[in-house]
Amino acid sequence: MFQRGCRKSHTFMPDPSPRFGRPFIYLRWFGFVSVALILFLFSSRVLAGPPFFTDDPVPVELHHWEIYFASQYLQTTDNRSGTAPHIDANYGAYPNLHVHVQVPAVFNRADGRPTTYGYGDSEIGFKYRILQETDDLPQAAIYPTVDFPTGNADRGLGNGKTFGFMPLWLQKSWGPWTTYWGAAYWINEAEGQKNWVYTGWVVQRDLSKTLTLGVELLHRTPETVDGDSGTGFTAGGQVNLSEHYHLLLSIGRDFSGPNRYTQYTALQWTF
């Protein structure tokens, strides 16, 4: 599953997805230090996104762009797969709405088989903010997407059938702290796959104008007919290299479930 969240409001990181226009945070200073150490230790093999699976409800500003040049890695008990790279582009087409397209080059290696590499499934969608944040209420957005079977499923590079994603994301901020959460329903009727539900919660903090750190807790029901549910975490953040360029990083794994290691790395360009 490709990551979608973690960007920020200034352009995202932005959230992120998304996503990274805004920085990530932890619960306490001890948490900040722990995440920073993790990112340092694993930076040589990091993966990107927005860096979280959970997205925020903040759309790209009107007539602005956010483009991610990213790579994502997933290691399960018997498979390694990811994008190398994928391009995620979002454009603010209307107030409170941005349109989205993602085009990936993907790889897949099942245990005992050679690695395959090629073009994956293409994705389009839009994010629409349906509720503005107030002192008492969070902001909220829907972000439906559709993935088309442009990748070769026989080589493990695609799903084999069109599938969809329908989430509801919410967010509340207090000073340098931001939390966003939500749930999503995946509709996937390809052979061996099944419809499934995702829920996630992110807490993040802007440590400075340059650095944001955060942590995510997530749960998903089985994605395949014979699969298992998964509950895990992701730790990540955003480094603002300049006004227009941002580095997004995250790593994670399941507490219980098939995902042994996830990684996301992206360079975000906002303008």
N, C-alpha and C positions, 0 to 999 in steps of 0.2 A: 504494500500500500504506500503510495507516495504521500509525503508530508505536505500539509497545506497551511499550517498556521504559523504563528510566531512572527508576525510582522508588526509594524508599529504605526501610530497614527500620523506621524509627520510625513510619512510617505510609506510608509510601512516599514518597515522591516517587514513593518507595520504593523502590522500585524500583520510581516509580517510580517502570511501567510503571510505572513503574510504575512505585511506581516512583519516587516522589521522596521518600519518607520518608528517603531517604538522599542525601547530596550527591555531586557528581561530582568527578573528579580527573584530573590529567594525570601524565605520567611524571616531569617535573622542574619546578623553579620557572620555568624559561624557558617550559615548556609551559603552566603556569598563567597566566603573564602573557599569552602569545599568545592563549589561549582567551578570557581576560577582555576583551582588546582586540577580538577578533572579535565577542563578544556585545555590546559597547558600540557598535561601528560598525553592527551590523545590528539593534539592539534595536527600531528603529522598524518593522521588518517581520518580526519573529521568529515562529516557529511553535512549537507545543507538543505535549506528549505526556504520557507520562512522557517525558523528551525523547528517549530513544533507541529504535531499532528493536529492539535486543536487550533482553530483559527480565531481571529478577533472579528468584530462586526464593523470595523472601520474601513470604508471604501477609499479608493484613491481619489484625491481631490480632482475637481472638475478640470478637464483638459490637461491633466498631468499623466505621466507614465511612471510605472515601476516595472523594471525588468530584472529577472533573476537569471544568472548563469550559474547553474547548480549541479551538484552531484549527490546521489543518495545511495545508501548501501544497507542491505538487510541480510542478516545471517540467521537462518533457522536451524533446526536440528539436522536437516538433511539437504539444505539448499543455500546458495548464495546468489543474490540478485541485486539489481540497482540500476541507476541511470548514470551515464557517463558520456556526455552530460545531458541535462535537459534545460530548455529555455522556457521560462514562465513569464508571460507578459500581461500586464493589467493596465487598462486605460480608463480614466474618469470621463465617461461619455455623457453623464447627466448628473445633476446634484443628487448626492447620496447613492449613486450607482456607478459601478465600474464593470467593464466587460473583460473577459479573461480567456486566454488561450495558452495551452502548454503543448510543446512538441519535444519528445524525448528520444534519445538514443539509449538503448537498454542492453544489459547483459544478463545472462542467466547461466548458472552452473549447478546442476544437481549432482549429488555425490556419485562418483564413479562415471560421470559423463563429461564430455568436453564442454568448454565454455562457448556459448553462442552469443553473438553481438549483432545488433541491427536496429532499425527504426521500430519504435514501440507504438502504443496506442495514443492517438491524438485526443486532446481534451479541450472543450469550450465550456463557458459558463458565465455567470454574472453574479455580482454581490450587490444586494440592495438593502440599505439600512431602513428598517421599518419603524424604528423608535430611537429618538434622540436621548442622550443621557441627561438627567437632571440631578439635583441634590439627593433626591430620594429614589430615583429609578435608574436602572442600567440602560445603556443603549443596546439595540438588538438588530440583527440582520439575518437574512436568508442568503444562501450561497449555493444554489443548485448548479451542478455540472453534469456533462454527459461525455463519456469516453467512447470513441469510435474504434472498431477493431482494425486499425491500420498496421498493427504488428503481427508477425507470423506466430500464431499460437502453437503450431506444430513444433517450432523451435524454442518454445518457451518465452517468446518475446511479446506476447500479447494475450488478451483475455479470450479472443475467439468470437466474441459477441458484444454488441453495444451494451454498456451498463451505465447506471446513473447514481448520483450522490445528492442527497437532500439534507442539509444541515440547518440548524438554528443556533446562532452564536450570540452571546451576551457579554457585556463588559461594564466594569465599574472602576473608576480611578479615584485615588486619594493622594494628592501631591505626587511624589515620585513613585508611588505604588500603583500598580494596575493588576487587576485580575480579570480573566475572561474564561468562559466555560460554555458548554453546550452539548448537544447530541446530534447525531446524524444517522440517516438510514441509507444503506447501500442496496441498490436493486441490481442483482447480478444473476441472470438465468443461464449463464454459459455452462457447458458440461463440467460437472464436478464442483461447481460453485453453488453458493446459496446467498439469499438476502441476509444481511447482518446489520447490527446496530453498534455504533461507536459513541462513547461518552468520554469527555475529557475536561480537565480543569488546569489552568495555568495561573501561577502567581509570579510576577516579575517586578523588578525595581530598577529605576534609572540611578546608577551609582554616580554618574557624571554626565556631561554632555556627550561624552565619547563612548561610554560603556553602559550596557544594560545586561542584567543576568536574570535568569528565571528557571523555574522548575515546573514540570507537568506531571500529573497523574492521569492515567487513562485506563479504559476498559473496553473490550470489544467482544462481541459474541462470535461463534465460529464463522469463518469466512468460506469454508469449503464443507462439502458433505461429510467428510470424515475428519474434519479439523477440530481443534480445541479452541475454547475461549482464551483470552489473554488479558492479564492485568499487569501494568508496568509503569515505568516512569521515563521521562526525558529531562535532561539538564542542558541548558544552552544559553545563548545570548547573542548580542549584536555589538559590533564595534563600528562606530562611525568614523570612517577614514577621512571623509570630507563632507561637504554639504550634499553631494550627489552620490557618493560611493560608500557602501556599507558592507561589512563582512558579517555573515550569519553562520553560526556553528551550533551543532547539538549532537549529543550521544545519548543512548538509552538502552533499555532491555526490559524484558518481562520479569516480574516477580514470579508469576506463574503463567505458563503459556509457551508457545513455540519460538518466540523471538529472542534469540540469544544476544543479539547486538544490532543496534540501529545507529546510523550515522548520517549526518546531513551537513553539507558545506555549500555556501553560496556567496557570490558577489552580487549585491543588489545595486542597480543604477536607477536613480530617481531624478526626474526632471519634468 
